[in-house]
């Protein structure tokens, strides 16, 4: 009465795997300008990595750099050392 194991599900189409794209965008936005976008793109990278069985490292780096960007920006602004050419007088 031993039934054979069912076959594994088919792999998703390779054309839809954007794990690296989302991860790189998360790192770039997290490091350079918009921490929120770094977190969002990092999350998208992790979600795709889980779906396609790839490494989640780029997504976690995007999230980490986004959080660090937000914290550093808040500290700089509260200390009054923020320079912007539009606000400079």
Order of alpha helices (4+ residues) and beta strands (2+ residues): alpha-alpha-alpha
